[in-house]
Amino acid sequence: MKRNINHIIAAVGMSLSLCAVTSCIEETTPKNLATPGQISSSSKSLEYLANSLPSFLVTWDTYGGDTYTQDWGYPCQMFMRDVLCEDFPMNDNGYNYWSYVEDGTSLRYAYYYPYFYYYTFIKNANNVVSLAKTAVEGGNESAKPYLGQGYGYRAFLYLDLARLYEYRKTGVQSLDDQASQNGNYGITVPIVKETTTKTELANNPCVPFYTMYRFIMHDLDMAEEALDGYARSNKAFMDQSVVYGLKTRLWLTMASRFEQSSEDLAKQIEADKNEDGYGTLGIRTAMDCYAKAAEYAQKAIHSDGYKPLTQAEWTDVKTGFNTANDSWMFGTLVNSKEQINTAAWYTFLGWMCSESTWGMSNYKAYRCIGKALYDKISKKDWRRYSWVNPDDAGEQKDAEGKACVPAGYETQLSASQWANLPAYANLKFRAGSGSNDVLETGLIASLPLMRVEEMYFDYFEAIAHTQSVAAAAQALQNFVNTYRYTDDSYQCDATDMDSFIQALMVQRRIELWGEGLVMFDYKRLNLPVQRNYVGSNYESSYRLNSYSGYVAPWMNYMIPEDEKDRNPAVILPPNPSGAITAQ
C-alpha cells in the first residue's frame, strides 16, 4: 500500500488523536478523540497531544502493510543509516533482511518508508504547533512547553529530511549529470507547516537549502523561547539543552557546506532578504557558522549536568545503552509491553542485542563492527570490549583447560553461549533489564538519540576552524584520555585540518557506532565509504567502495516516484541503485 504526503496531511483537519498516558508514555495507539477547540483550551489535553510526539518515535506498523521490515519507527531510521556506512557488517548473509540496501542494488523501496514515516511524524508535530499556538495566543501560558515540543520535534525531523534527501555529488558521472539536468542540486524536500492547505500540497516544491536552513533555525528559535524555564519529566521530551544540540548540528552542517562552496554561502546570505517569516541567519562567512556551532555545543555540554558515559555505565549488562543516564540529552522512552513489537526481528534490539535468545542472535546472525575500524581501537581503550576480538571468538578455555568467557568482557553469557559469538560481534546494546531470555522484558528498552559526547566532538571540530588545529587536537586528546583510555596514552598528532578530521572521525565512529549519526558526517564532509579492503569482514556482495571526495550514491535518499502523482512540483532525483557494485 503506497501513500504520499497529501494522504498523510489530509487527515489533519478531520480529527485529532490523543495518547492517554499514565505516568509517562505507555500508549502508542491513540484511544481518545477531542475537538481542536477542546484541546487548545485544556492544558491536560495539550499535554496528551504533546505526549504523542515521543510516543511516535517508537511506534511501529505505521505503514499499514503486511511487513514491518522497515516499519519500526525512528530506531529503524537509525539502523538503516548505519547500514549505509562502512562499520556495520553482518556476519551471516542468510538472515540479512537488509541485503538489498547493503548491496546497493535495490534502493527505491528503502527510501520510501523513511519519507512516509517522517511526514507522518511532521503531521503530528504540526498538530501540536497549531493547537498549542492557539492556546498561547489565547492567554494560556501553561501551553508554552507544548508549543516548544511541537517546534522542536518539527525542526528535528526536517533537519534529518534535509540532510537525507538532498542530492550531493557522487562521482558517478551518469548520476551527477542526470541530477544536473533534473535540477536536483541545492534542493531538499517540501516544507509542510501547520498552515499548509490541501491546495498548496498539490503544488509544493522541494525548497532550496537556503530556505530550509532558515526554516529549521526559526523553529529552533521558537522552541528555545517556548521552553525557557521548562523542566521535563523524562528525556523523550525536549528542553532547551536539546534545542542547543540541534542548533549545533545545524550550524555545523552549514559550516561544512559553506566552507566547501562560496557560491552556496552567497545564496544563503542573499536569502536573508526573503520576507517569508523565517527570519535571518545573519552570517557572512563559514567561520561564523563554525563559531555558532562551538557556542551552542558549549551551551549543550554545560546544560543539565550532562557527563560523558563512564566505563561502568557503558558496559552495564542490564542498563547499557537502554536506559537514560547523565550522558543522554535526548532519547526514546519505552517503559511498557504495549509499546513493543513482539516480532523481534523487526526491532532495533532484535538485530542489535548479541546476547539475547529472542533476537536474530538466536539464528546466529549478528551485527558486527567493521574490521578496519576495530583495528584502529587501541588496547588501552576500554570501548574495545564492546566488540569481540577475533582472538576471543569461539570456544575459549582458561589456564586449567575449563571453558570460559575471556577476561575483560562484561556479559551475562555462559562459556557455551559465548562460543557462538563470531569475531567482531557487538556487545554495546543490552537487553532491557538485562533480560536476555524473556522478549517482553528485554525489548522494554530505550535508545539514545543525542548524547553529550556528540557535542564534545562537534565542539572540537568547530574550534579546529575557529581557533587552531593544535587547540582542537589537544582538546580531543584530553577528552579521550580522560573518559575512554585507561592509561592516558592517546595522542592526537594531527598538524593540519585533514589529519585532524581523520582522527576525529575515528573517535566519532567508535563512540557513536550503531546510533545512526555517523552517516550525516560522511555526507557533509564528502567522506568515501570503504568496505572492500584486505581482510574485510563484509560479505563479498556488500564490499562497495564509493569515490574519494564525493558522497556515496546510496546516501542520497530518493523521494518516492508516486509522490509526484500528487505533487507534480516535486523534482525526483536519480535512482542510485546499482550505481556502484561490489569489487
C-alpha positions in Angstrom: 0.0 0.0 0.0 1.6 3.3 -1.1 0.9 6.6 0.5 2.1 10.2 0.0 2.3 13.5 1.8 -1.1 14.6 0.6 -2.8 11.5 2.0 -0.9 11.9 5.3 -1.7 15.6 5.7 -5.4 15.4 4.6 -6.4 13.9 7.9 -5.1 16.8 9.9 -8.4 18.7 9.9 -10.7 15.7 10.4 -9.9 14.6 14.0 -7.0 14.8 16.4 -5.9 11.7 18.2 -4.6 11.8 21.7 -2.4 9.4 23.6 -4.0 8.9 27.0 -0.9 8.5 29.2 -0.5 7.1 32.6 2.8 8.0 34.3 5.0 8.7 31.2 4.3 7.3 27.7 2.6 4.0 27.7 0.4 4.0 24.6 1.4 4.1 21.0 -2.1 3.8 19.7 -4.4 6.7 20.4 -7.6 5.9 22.3 -9.4 9.2 22.8 -10.8 11.8 20.4 -11.2 15.5 21.1 -12.1 18.6 19.0 -9.4 21.2 18.3 -11.3 23.7 20.5 -11.4 21.3 23.4 -7.7 20.6 23.1 -6.4 24.2 22.8 -8.5 25.2 25.9 -7.4 22.3 28.1 -3.8 22.1 29.4 -4.4 18.4 30.1 -5.5 17.7 26.6 -2.5 19.6 25.2 -0.3 17.5 27.4 -1.7 14.3 26.0 -1.3 15.6 22.5 2.4 16.6 23.1 2.9 13.1 24.5 2.1 11.7 21.1 5.4 13.1 19.8 7.8 11.0 21.9 5.4 8.1 21.5 5.7 8.2 17.7 9.4 7.8 18.0 8.9 4.2 19.0 5.7 3.3 17.2 5.6 0.6 14.6 3.3 -0.7 11.9 2.5 2.9 10.8 2.6 1.9 7.2 -0.3 -0.5 7.5 1.1 -3.2 5.2 1.8 -6.8 5.9 5.5 -6.4 6.7 7.5 -4.5 9.3 10.8 -4.8 7.5 11.4 -1.0 7.7 8.4 0.0 9.8 9.6 0.2 13.3 9.8 3.9 14.0 12.8 6.1 14.5 15.2 3.3 15.6 14.7 1.9 12.2 15.9 5.1 10.6 19.0 5.0 12.9 19.7 1.4 11.9 19.4 2.0 8.2 21.7 5.0 8.3 24.4 2.8 9.8 23.8 0.0 7.3 24.6 2.6 4.6 28.1 3.3 6.1 31.2 1.1 6.4 31.3 -0.1 10.1 28.2 -2.2 10.3 28.6 -5.6 8.6 26.5 -8.7 9.4 28.2 -12.0 9.9 25.5 -14.1 8.2 24.1 -13.1 4.9 21.4 -15.8 5.1 19.5 -13.8 7.7 20.2 -10.3 6.5 16.8 -8.7 5.8 18.6 -5.6 4.7 20.6 -7.2 1.9 19.0 -5.1 -0.8 20.1 -2.0 1.0 23.5 -3.1 1.9 24.5 -4.3 -1.6 23.1 -1.1 -3.1 21.2 -2.9 -5.9 17.5 -2.1 -5.0 17.2 1.1 -3.0 13.9 2.7 -4.2 11.7 0.9 -1.6 14.3 1.5 1.1 13.9 5.3 0.7 10.1 5.1 0.6 9.3 4.3 4.2 11.5 7.0 5.7 9.7 9.6 3.6 6.3 8.3 4.7 7.4 8.0 8.3 8.9 11.4 8.6 6.0 13.3 7.1 3.5 11.3 9.2 5.5 12.4 12.2 5.6 16.0 11.0 1.8 15.9 10.8 1.7 15.1 14.5 4.2 17.9 15.2 2.1 20.4 13.1 -1.0 19.4 15.2 0.8 20.3 18.4 2.2 23.6 17.0 -1.2 24.7 15.7 -3.2 24.0 18.8 -0.6 25.0 21.3 -0.1 28.3 19.5 -3.8 28.9 19.6 -3.8 28.3 23.4 -0.8 30.5 24.0 -2.2 33.4 21.9 -5.4 32.9 23.9 -3.6 33.6 27.1 -2.8 30.1 28.3 0.9 30.5 29.3 1.0 26.9 30.5 0.8 25.7 26.9 4.2 27.2 26.1 6.1 23.9 26.8 3.9 22.0 24.5 4.4 24.6 21.8 8.2 24.1 22.4 7.8 20.4 21.9 6.0 20.9 18.6 8.5 23.3 17.2 11.5 21.3 18.5 10.3 18.0 17.1 9.4 19.5 13.8 12.9 21.1 13.5 14.5 17.7 14.5 12.6 15.9 11.7 13.2 18.5 9.0 16.9 18.6 9.8 17.0 14.8 9.2 15.0 15.1 6.0 17.1 17.9 4.5 20.3 16.0 5.1 19.0 12.7 3.9 17.1 13.7 0.7 19.3 16.4 -0.7 21.3 15.2 -3.7 25.1 15.7 -3.3 27.7 14.8 -6.0 28.7 11.2 -6.0 31.5 11.0 -8.6 29.3 8.7 -10.7 29.1 10.8 -13.9 25.8 9.4 -15.2 24.0 10.1 -11.8 25.6 13.5 -11.4 24.8 14.6 -15.0 21.2 13.4 -14.6 20.9 15.3 -11.3 22.2 18.5 -13.0 19.7 18.1 -15.9 16.8 17.5 -13.4 17.6 20.5 -11.3 18.3 18.4 -8.2 21.3 20.3 -6.9 20.7 22.6 -3.9 17.1 21.5 -3.2 15.9 19.5 -0.2 12.3 18.4 0.4 8.9 20.1 0.5 8.0 22.1 3.7 4.6 21.3 5.2 3.6 23.6 8.0 0.6 23.7 10.3 -0.9 26.3 7.9 -0.3 24.4 4.7 -3.5 23.9 2.8 -4.6 20.9 0.6 -4.4 23.2 -2.4 -0.8 24.1 -1.6 0.1 20.5 -1.0 -0.8 19.7 -4.7 1.9 22.2 -5.8 4.5 22.1 -3.1 8.1 22.1 -4.5 11.2 20.9 -2.8 12.7 24.0 -1.2 16.4 25.1 -1.6 18.8 24.5 1.2 19.0 28.3 2.0 15.2 28.3 2.7 15.2 25.0 4.6 18.1 26.1 6.9 16.3 29.3 7.8 13.0 27.4 8.4 14.6 24.9 10.7 16.5 27.7 12.6 13.3 29.6 13.0 11.6 26.6 14.5 14.5 26.1 16.9 14.4 29.7 17.9 10.7 29.4 18.7 11.3 26.2 20.6 14.2 27.7 22.6 11.9 30.6 23.6 8.9 28.4 24.5 11.0 26.0 26.5 12.6 28.7 28.7 12.4 27.5 32.3 10.8 24.2 31.4 11.9 21.1 33.4 11.0 17.9 31.5 9.7 14.7 33.2 11.9 12.4 31.0 14.4 12.7 28.1 11.9 11.7 25.4 10.8 15.3 25.7 12.8 18.2 24.6 14.2 21.0 26.7 16.5 23.9 25.9 19.6 21.7 26.0 18.2 19.5 23.2 17.5 22.7 21.2 21.1 23.7 21.7 22.2 20.3 20.5 20.0 20.6 17.3 21.3 24.1 16.7 24.9 22.7 16.9 24.1 20.0 14.3 22.5 22.6 12.0 25.3 25.2 12.4 28.0 22.5 11.8 26.1 21.3 8.7 26.0 24.8 7.3 29.7 25.5 8.2 30.9 22.4 6.3 28.8 23.3 3.3 29.8 27.0 3.1 33.5 26.2 3.6 33.2 23.9 0.6 31.2 26.3 -1.6 31.4 30.1 -1.6 28.6 30.1 -4.1 26.2 28.4 -1.6 27.3 30.8 1.1 26.4 33.7 -1.2 22.9 32.2 -1.8 22.4 31.8 1.9 23.4 35.4 2.6 21.0 36.7 -0.1 18.2 34.6 1.3 18.2 36.7 4.5 16.4 39.3 2.4 13.4 37.0 1.9 10.2 38.0 3.6 8.8 34.5 4.2 8.6 34.8 8.0 11.7 32.5 8.6 13.9 35.3 9.9 17.6 35.7 9.1 20.8 33.8 10.0 23.0 36.9 9.9 26.1 35.1 8.8 28.8 36.4 6.4 31.4 33.5 6.4 31.7 29.8 7.0 33.7 30.8 10.1 30.6 32.5 11.5 28.8 29.1 11.3 31.7 27.3 13.0 31.7 29.9 15.8 28.0 29.3 16.3 28.5 25.6 16.3 31.1 25.9 19.0 28.9 28.3 21.0 25.9 26.0 21.0 27.9 22.9 21.6 29.3 24.5 24.7 25.8 25.5 25.8 24.6 21.9 25.4 27.6 20.5 27.2 27.1 22.7 30.2 23.3 22.3 30.5 21.5 20.0 32.9 24.6 18.3 34.4 25.5 16.2 31.4 28.6 13.9 31.7 30.2 11.5 29.3 29.4 7.9 30.0 31.7 6.1 32.4 33.1 2.6 31.7 30.7 1.2 34.2 27.6 2.8 32.6 28.7 1.9 29.1 29.3 -1.8 30.0 26.4 -2.4 32.4 24.9 -5.7 31.5 21.4 -4.6 32.5 21.3 -0.9 31.5 24.0 -0.4 28.9 22.5 1.8 26.1 19.0 1.0 27.0 18.4 3.3 30.0 18.8 7.1 30.1 21.6 8.5 32.2 23.7 11.7 32.6 25.2 11.3 29.1 21.8 11.2 27.3 20.5 14.5 26.2 17.6 13.1 24.2 16.3 9.6 23.7 13.4 7.3 23.1 11.3 6.1 26.0 9.9 2.5 26.2 8.5 1.5 29.5 5.7 -0.9 28.9 5.0 -4.0 26.8 2.2 -2.2 24.9 5.0 -0.3 23.1 6.9 -3.2 21.8 6.7 -5.3 18.7 6.9 -9.0 19.6 8.3 -9.8 16.1 11.8 -9.2 17.5 13.4 -9.3 14.1 11.6 -6.0 13.3 13.0 -4.2 16.3 16.3 -2.4 17.0 17.4 -4.7 19.8 16.2 -7.8 17.9 19.0 -7.0 15.5 21.5 -5.4 17.9 21.4 -7.4 21.1 24.0 -10.2 20.5 23.4 -11.7 24.0 19.6 -12.4 23.6 18.0 -15.7 22.8 14.9 -14.0 21.3 16.5 -11.8 18.6 18.5 -12.5 15.4 21.3 -13.8 17.6 19.2 -16.8 18.2 19.8 -17.6 14.5 23.5 -16.8 14.9 23.0 -13.6 12.9 24.9 -10.7 14.4 25.6 -7.1 13.6 29.4 -6.5 13.9 31.9 -3.7 13.8 33.9 -3.4 10.6 37.4 -4.9 10.9 39.1 -1.7 9.6 37.6 0.4 12.4 38.1 -2.2 15.1 41.8 -2.4 14.2 42.0 1.3 15.0 40.8 0.9 18.6 43.7 0.8 21.0 44.1 -1.9 23.5 44.2 0.9 26.1 40.7 2.0 25.1 38.1 0.2 27.2 35.5 0.6 24.4 37.4 -2.1 22.6 35.5 -4.7 24.8 32.2 -3.6 23.2 33.1 -5.9 20.3 34.5 -9.4 20.2 38.2 -9.5 19.4 38.9 -12.2 16.7 41.3 -13.9 19.1 38.5 -14.2 21.7 35.8 -15.5 19.3 34.6 -19.1 19.6 35.2 -21.6 22.3 37.7 -20.3 25.0 39.5 -22.1 27.8 41.2 -20.8 30.8 44.7 -21.9 32.1 43.2 -25.0 33.6 41.5 -26.0 30.4 38.0 -25.1 31.5 35.6 -23.4 29.1 35.4 -19.7 30.0 34.4 -16.2 28.9 37.6 -14.3 28.0 38.7 -11.7 30.6 37.8 -8.1 30.1 34.2 -8.5 28.7 31.2 -7.6 30.8 28.5 -10.2 29.8 25.9 -12.5 31.3 26.7 -15.2 28.7 27.9 -18.5 29.8 31.0 -20.0 28.3 29.0 -22.2 26.0 26.9 -19.2 24.8 30.0 -17.1 24.3 31.3 -19.8 22.0 28.5 -18.9 19.5 29.7 -15.3 19.1 31.6 -14.6 15.9 34.6 -12.2 15.6 33.6 -8.5 15.8 30.1 -9.2 17.2 28.9 -6.2 19.2 28.2 -6.2 23.0 27.3 -2.5 23.1 23.5 -2.7 23.2 22.0 -4.7 26.1 18.5 -6.2 26.5 16.2 -4.2 28.7 16.8 -5.0 32.4 19.4 -7.5 31.1 16.6 -9.8 30.1 18.3 -11.9 27.5 15.8 -14.8 27.7 12.5 -13.0 28.0 11.4 -11.0 25.0 8.7 -9.0 26.6 11.1 -7.7 29.2 14.2 -7.4 27.0 12.5 -5.2 24.5 11.4 -2.7 27.1 14.4 -0.6 26.5 15.1 3.0 25.4 17.8 4.3 22.9 19.9 7.5 22.9 19.2 10.0 20.1 21.6 12.6 21.3 24.5 12.2 23.8 26.7 14.8 25.2 29.7 13.1 23.7 28.5 14.2 20.2 28.5 17.8 21.4 32.1 17.5 22.5 33.2 16.1 19.1 31.2 18.9 17.4 33.0 21.5 19.5 36.4 20.0 18.7 35.7 20.2 15.0 34.4 23.8 15.3 37.4 25.1 17.2 39.8 23.4 14.8 38.5 26.0 12.3 37.9 29.0 14.6 41.0 28.6 16.9 43.6 26.2 15.5 44.1 22.5 14.7 46.6 22.4 17.6 44.0 23.5 20.1 41.4 21.1 18.8 43.9 18.2 18.7 44.8 18.9 22.4 41.1 19.1 23.3 40.4 15.8 21.6 43.4 14.2 23.2 42.3 15.4 26.7 38.8 14.1 26.2 39.8 10.6 25.1 42.4 10.2 27.8 40.0 11.5 30.5 37.0 9.4 29.5 38.0 6.5 27.3 41.6 5.4 27.8 42.9 3.6 30.8 46.5 4.9 30.8 46.4 8.4 29.3 48.3 7.2 26.3 46.1 8.6 23.5 47.9 11.1 21.3 46.3 13.2 18.6 49.3 14.2 16.4 47.2 16.0 13.7 49.0 19.0 12.3 46.6 20.0 9.6 42.8 20.0 9.1 42.7 16.8 7.0 44.6 14.8 9.5 42.6 16.2 12.4 39.2 15.4 10.7 40.6 11.9 10.1 41.5 11.4 13.8 38.2 12.9 15.0 36.2 10.7 12.7 37.8 7.6 14.1 36.7 8.6 17.5 33.2 9.5 16.3 32.8 6.2 14.5 33.9 4.2 17.6 31.8 6.3 20.1 28.6 6.6 18.1 28.6 3.1 16.5 25.1 1.9 16.0 23.5 5.2 17.0 22.6 6.3 13.4 24.5 9.6 13.4 27.8 9.0 11.5 26.2 8.9 8.1 25.4 12.6 8.4 29.1 13.2 8.9 30.0 11.2 5.9 27.6 13.2 3.8 28.5 16.7 4.9 32.3 16.0 4.8 32.2 14.1 1.4 33.9 11.1 3.0 34.1 7.8 1.0 32.7 4.5 2.2 35.3 1.8 2.1 34.1 -1.8 2.6 36.4 -3.6 0.2 39.9 -3.9 1.7 42.3 -6.7 2.7 40.7 -8.8 5.5 37.3 -7.1 5.2 34.6 -8.8 7.2 31.8 -7.7 4.9 30.1 -10.3 2.7 31.6 -10.1 -0.7 28.5 -8.7 -2.4 28.4 -5.8 0.1 32.0 -4.7 -0.4 31.2 -1.4 -2.0 33.7 1.4 -2.2 32.5 4.9 -3.1 34.6 7.6 -4.7 37.0 9.7 -2.7 35.9 13.3 -2.3 32.3 12.5 -3.0 29.1 11.3 -1.3 28.3 7.6 -1.6 25.4 7.4 -4.1 23.2 5.4 -1.7 23.4 8.2 0.9 21.3 10.4 -1.4 17.8 9.3 -0.4 15.3 9.3 -3.3 11.8 10.8 -3.0 9.3 8.1 -4.0 8.1 8.3 -7.6 4.4 8.2 -6.7 4.8 11.4 -4.7 5.0 13.2 -8.0 1.5 11.9 -8.9 0.0 14.1 -6.2 2.6 16.8 -6.1 3.9 17.5 -9.6 6.2 20.3 -8.3 8.5 17.7 -6.7 11.7 17.0 -8.6 12.7 13.4 -8.4 16.5 12.6 -8.1 18.3 9.9 -9.9 17.9 6.3 -8.6 21.3 5.3 -7.2 20.5 1.6 -7.2 23.4 -0.3 -8.7 25.5 2.8 -9.4 28.4 1.2 -7.6 28.7 -2.6 -7.3 30.9 -4.9 -5.3 34.5 -5.0 -6.4 
